Amino acid sequence: MNDLPFRLERTVIIRASRETVFRYFTDSARWANWWGAGSTIDPRVGGAVYIRFPGAVEVRGEVVELQPPARIVFTYGFVSGKPIPVGASRVRLELEAEGALTRVHLTHDFADETARNEHVQGWRYQLSVFANVVADEIYAGAADVVDGWFAAWSEADSSARHAAFARIAAPDVRFRDRFSVVDGVDDLATHAGAAQRFTPGVTIRREGSVRQCQGSALVDWIWVKGTGEEFARGTNVFVLAPDGRIESAIGFMTR
């Protein structure tokens, strides 16, 4: 394993803590969510690494180094022997905290330049999938958070409205639309109260599903008068923090 002169490197940022990201290297269920059904990992030095790609393409390896939550190193090769025999290359995944986010740095060392070049697109894809799999777990409750946002806008009591925003939004939350340039929970709650004063009895609710990718969520909404008559429609783009709360929102009124 010392004669591996050809290296592939790639870095991605994942909106989760190092501890959360590292769980995907120590839990076979999460490992399989990343790589594919049937994939497993034995999280100890000398433990088996198994990846099952679509089409029953199999990769096997062995854990060489495991330093939670910073690093995992394992060998990597195809059961078929092509383009890399089992044990003939080495993968290193290093995790570095960047505030509440994690920088994942991949290095994959090869004996053969052609094999290295064949894996460039594969790792571009697999690390993208990895980032999304982690985000899907972190933001599994996004619909509840979004519904809490609209419920807060519809809350008539000022204290209850402030408490509702504080539960689902970061303290320095930012909101922008054609009528709003507000920052912070206090400003947001007061602004929502003013909106209710000028449009009494109006409530807002989500319409349809939440479309979430990498912590950004696209959500349609409808604004309804107390009589049940539609007042307006629109779409919000939410950015969610790694703890699941809303960092920012931009609203677009479509009708």
C-alpha positions as CSV (number, residue, x, y, z in Angstrom):
1,M,0.0,0.0,0.0
2,N,3.0,2.3,0.0
3,D,3.3,2.5,-3.8
4,L,0.2,4.5,-4.6
5,P,1.5,7.5,-6.5
6,F,-1.8,8.7,-8.1
7,R,-4.2,10.7,-6.0
8,L,-7.7,12.0,-6.4
9,E,-8.8,14.8,-4.0
10,R,-12.2,16.4,-3.5
11,T,-13.9,18.5,-0.8
12,V,-17.5,19.2,0.1
13,I,-19.2,21.2,2.8
14,I,-22.1,19.4,4.7
15,R,-24.5,21.4,6.8
16,A,-24.1,19.2,9.9
17,S,-21.7,18.8,12.8
18,R,-18.6,16.5,12.5
19,E,-20.2,14.1,15.0
20,T,-23.4,13.8,12.9
21,V,-21.4,13.3,9.7
22,F,-19.1,10.7,11.2
23,R,-22.0,8.5,12.2
24,Y,-22.2,7.5,8.6
25,F,-18.9,5.8,9.0
26,T,-19.8,3.8,12.1
27,D,-23.4,2.7,11.4
28,S,-24.2,0.2,8.7
29,A,-27.7,1.5,8.3
30,R,-26.5,5.0,7.6
31,W,-23.6,3.7,5.5
32,A,-26.2,1.8,3.3
33,N,-28.3,5.0,3.0
34,W,-25.3,6.6,1.4
35,W,-23.9,3.8,-0.7
36,G,-26.9,1.5,-1.4
37,A,-29.0,-1.2,0.1
38,G,-26.8,-4.1,1.4
39,S,-23.7,-2.0,2.0
40,T,-22.1,-2.5,5.5
41,I,-19.2,-1.3,7.6
42,D,-17.6,-2.8,10.7
43,P,-16.3,0.4,12.5
44,R,-13.0,-0.8,13.9
45,V,-9.5,-1.1,12.7
46,G,-9.4,-4.3,10.7
47,G,-13.2,-4.2,10.2
48,A,-14.7,-5.1,6.9
49,V,-16.0,-2.4,4.4
50,Y,-18.6,-3.5,1.9
51,I,-20.3,-1.4,-0.8
52,R,-22.9,-2.7,-3.1
53,F,-23.6,-0.5,-6.1
54,P,-26.6,-0.7,-8.4
55,G,-26.2,-3.6,-10.8
56,A,-24.7,-5.8,-8.0
57,V,-21.3,-4.2,-8.5
58,E,-19.4,-5.0,-5.2
59,V,-16.5,-3.2,-3.5
60,R,-14.7,-4.6,-0.5
61,G,-12.1,-3.2,1.8
62,E,-10.8,-3.0,5.4
63,V,-10.7,-0.2,7.9
64,V,-7.1,0.9,8.4
65,E,-7.6,3.9,10.7
66,L,-10.6,5.2,12.7
67,Q,-10.4,8.5,14.7
68,P,-13.9,9.7,15.6
69,P,-15.0,12.3,14.7
70,A,-12.1,13.4,12.5
71,R,-10.9,10.6,10.1
72,I,-11.5,7.2,8.6
73,V,-9.1,5.4,6.3
74,F,-10.0,2.2,4.5
75,T,-8.8,0.1,1.5
76,Y,-11.0,-0.1,-1.5
77,G,-11.2,-2.5,-4.5
78,F,-13.7,-4.3,-6.7
79,V,-14.6,-7.9,-6.1
80,S,-14.4,-8.4,-9.9
81,G,-10.8,-7.1,-9.8
82,K,-11.5,-4.3,-12.3
83,P,-10.7,-1.5,-12.4
84,I,-9.0,-2.0,-9.0
85,P,-8.5,-5.3,-7.2
86,V,-9.6,-5.6,-3.6
87,G,-7.1,-4.0,-1.3
88,A,-5.3,-2.2,-4.1
89,S,-6.3,1.5,-3.3
90,R,-6.7,3.6,-0.2
91,V,-9.5,6.0,0.7
92,R,-9.2,8.7,3.4
93,L,-12.1,10.9,4.6
94,E,-11.2,13.7,6.9
95,L,-13.7,15.9,8.7
96,E,-13.0,19.5,9.7
97,A,-15.4,21.6,11.7
98,E,-16.3,25.0,10.1
99,G,-18.5,26.6,12.7
100,A,-21.6,24.5,12.8
101,L,-20.8,22.9,9.4
102,T,-18.4,20.2,8.3
103,R,-15.8,20.2,5.6
104,V,-15.3,16.7,4.3
105,H,-12.0,16.2,2.5
106,L,-11.5,13.0,0.4
107,T,-8.3,11.6,-0.8
108,H,-8.2,8.4,-2.8
109,D,-4.8,6.9,-3.6
110,F,-4.2,4.6,-6.6
111,A,-1.4,2.6,-8.1
112,D,-2.7,3.3,-11.6
113,E,-3.5,6.6,-13.3
114,T,-6.2,5.3,-15.5
115,A,-8.1,3.9,-12.5
116,R,-7.7,7.3,-10.7
117,N,-9.2,9.1,-13.7
118,E,-12.1,6.7,-13.9
119,H,-13.1,7.6,-10.3
120,V,-13.2,11.4,-10.6
121,Q,-16.8,11.6,-11.7
122,G,-17.7,8.7,-9.4
123,W,-16.5,10.6,-6.3
124,R,-18.1,13.9,-7.5
125,Y,-21.4,12.0,-7.6
126,Q,-21.0,10.0,-4.4
127,L,-20.0,12.9,-2.2
128,S,-22.9,14.9,-3.6
129,V,-25.2,12.0,-2.6
130,F,-23.5,11.8,0.8
131,A,-24.2,15.5,1.5
132,N,-27.9,15.1,0.5
133,V,-28.3,11.9,2.6
134,V,-27.0,13.7,5.7
135,A,-29.2,16.7,4.9
136,D,-32.3,14.5,4.5
137,E,-31.7,13.1,8.0
138,I,-30.9,16.5,9.6
139,Y,-33.9,18.2,8.1
140,A,-36.4,15.4,8.3
141,G,-38.6,17.7,10.4
142,A,-38.6,20.6,7.9
143,A,-42.3,20.4,7.3
144,D,-43.1,20.9,11.0
145,V,-40.7,23.8,11.2
146,V,-42.2,25.5,8.1
147,D,-45.7,24.9,9.5
148,G,-44.6,26.5,12.7
149,W,-43.5,29.6,10.8
150,F,-46.8,30.1,9.1
151,A,-48.7,29.4,12.4
152,A,-46.6,32.1,14.1
153,W,-47.5,34.6,11.3
154,S,-51.2,33.7,12.0
155,E,-50.9,34.0,15.8
156,A,-52.9,37.0,17.1
157,D,-51.4,37.1,20.6
158,S,-48.1,39.0,20.7
159,S,-46.4,36.9,23.4
160,A,-47.5,33.6,21.9
161,R,-46.4,34.9,18.5
162,H,-42.9,35.8,19.7
163,A,-42.6,32.4,21.5
164,A,-43.6,30.6,18.4
165,F,-41.0,32.3,16.2
166,A,-38.3,31.7,18.9
167,R,-39.0,28.0,18.8
168,I,-38.5,27.5,15.1
169,A,-36.2,30.4,14.0
170,A,-32.6,31.3,14.9
171,P,-32.3,34.4,17.1
172,D,-30.8,36.4,14.2
173,V,-33.3,35.1,11.6
174,R,-33.6,37.2,8.4
175,F,-36.8,37.7,6.4
176,R,-37.2,39.5,3.1
177,D,-40.1,40.0,0.8
178,R,-41.7,42.9,-1.0
179,F,-42.9,44.4,2.3
180,S,-40.2,43.1,4.7
181,V,-36.6,43.7,5.5
182,V,-36.4,42.4,9.1
183,D,-33.7,40.8,11.2
184,G,-34.0,39.0,14.4
185,V,-36.9,37.3,16.2
186,D,-38.0,40.4,18.0
187,D,-38.3,42.5,14.8
188,L,-39.9,39.6,13.0
189,A,-42.6,39.0,15.6
190,T,-43.4,42.7,15.8
191,H,-43.6,42.9,12.0
192,A,-45.9,39.9,11.8
193,G,-48.2,41.6,14.4
194,A,-48.3,44.7,12.2
195,A,-49.3,42.6,9.2
196,Q,-52.2,41.2,11.2
197,R,-53.3,44.7,12.3
198,F,-53.7,45.8,8.6
199,T,-55.1,42.4,7.5
200,P,-57.2,41.3,10.5
201,G,-58.4,37.7,10.5
202,V,-56.0,36.5,7.8
203,T,-54.2,33.2,8.3
204,I,-51.3,31.6,6.3
205,R,-50.8,27.9,5.7
206,R,-48.5,25.7,3.7
207,E,-49.9,24.3,0.4
208,G,-48.3,21.1,-0.8
209,S,-45.1,19.4,0.3
210,V,-41.8,20.9,1.4
211,R,-39.0,20.5,-1.2
212,Q,-35.7,20.4,0.7
213,C,-32.2,20.2,-0.7
214,Q,-29.0,20.8,1.4
215,G,-30.9,22.7,4.0
216,S,-32.7,25.0,1.5
217,A,-36.5,24.5,1.4
218,L,-39.0,25.7,-1.2
219,V,-42.5,26.0,0.1
220,D,-45.8,27.2,-1.5
221,W,-48.3,29.0,0.8
222,I,-51.8,30.4,0.7
223,W,-53.1,33.4,2.6
224,V,-56.8,33.2,3.6
225,K,-59.2,35.7,5.0
226,G,-61.3,34.9,8.1
227,T,-64.3,34.3,5.7
228,G,-62.4,31.5,4.0
229,E,-61.8,33.6,0.9
230,E,-58.3,33.5,-0.6
231,F,-56.3,36.7,-0.1
232,A,-53.0,35.8,-1.7
233,R,-50.6,33.0,-2.8
234,G,-46.9,32.8,-2.8
235,T,-43.7,30.8,-2.4
236,N,-41.0,31.0,0.3
237,V,-37.4,29.9,0.2
238,F,-36.1,28.9,3.6
239,V,-32.5,28.3,4.7
240,L,-32.3,26.0,7.6
241,A,-29.6,26.0,10.2
242,P,-27.8,22.7,11.1
243,D,-29.9,22.5,14.2
244,G,-33.1,22.5,12.1
245,R,-34.2,26.1,12.8
246,I,-34.9,28.7,10.2
247,E,-31.9,30.9,9.4
248,S,-33.5,33.0,6.8
249,A,-36.6,33.2,4.5
250,I,-37.4,35.0,1.3
251,G,-41.1,35.4,0.3
252,F,-42.4,35.8,-3.2
253,M,-46.1,36.7,-3.7
254,T,-47.3,35.1,-6.9
255,R,-51.0,36.2,-6.7
